[in-house]
Amino acid sequence: MAPSLNKDDINLLKGVFATKIDLSAMEKRQDQKFVTKTDLGGLWQKVERKFEQLEGILVKSFQETEGRLQLLEKEVGIPSHN
């Protein structure tokens, strides 16, 4: 009679060795740990857009502050340094 594996033997082997499902899940986890060039390209575009937004906010804020200073200089009688 040829040796055969029973259900307990199979379960024991599955606990010791990786199955195809285990390897597939491990591959997916590994893929999620690393960044691809595509990911970096998308991230770079997001960063550039954020910097453009921040630049717009800073320019607007600077212009508003400059306008307020000019009004104060005019009210107080300080000559402008333009």
Order of alpha helices (4+ residues) and beta strands (2+ residues): alpha-alpha-alpha
